[in-house]
């Protein structure tokens, strides 16, 4: 998993509750990304951040929020406004000037 | 806008036979293209990348891909499948905004 730690690995949530997924990296990479994976749909970009204190919406940002207060950390909050939050969430990083993403092991969120 | 289309959602081969996973891309300029592999409940691992150097790109685990501009294709191949190759494979293109667009994925099954 290349120095990216996602936690928790599995999470169960009741409807109407917010939940925060953690992503921490020790790779000293500048950019960090959050993707959502659903069966048969590949990965869809939720949010990304190329520098500290700055982030941009991806294709499916509605119902999610992020922060980037430190280079090492990019937490994702799944809010109660997200209508279908059950999914596998992947965090990734990228070194500035490089072309490849490095992925964490993922967090599986299930809404009961 | 840049995008990729993976032509098969599921490919099944016998161990020892060739693997072909098909990917077509859409881009108005010379794209950066990637193949990633994902084993069950894991993050993604980079197999190989094309960034306008040699059109035949060799990756890890015996995989390779050929960039064909005339066909707008970047198919992934391997001469002889191994049981450990069973996984989900994603074709990816880098966009003008420097984010990554994923195909829907191809699930590879290897039969003994």
Interface residues (C-beta under 8 A of the other chain):
Chain A: X1 X4 X33 X35 X40 X41 X42 X43 X44 X45 X48 X50 X58 X88 X90 X92 X99 X100 X101 X102 X103 X104 X105 X106 X108
Chain B: X6 X9 X32 X34 X36 X41 X42 X43 X44 X45 X46 X49 X51 X90 X94 X98 X99 X100 X102 X103 X104 X105
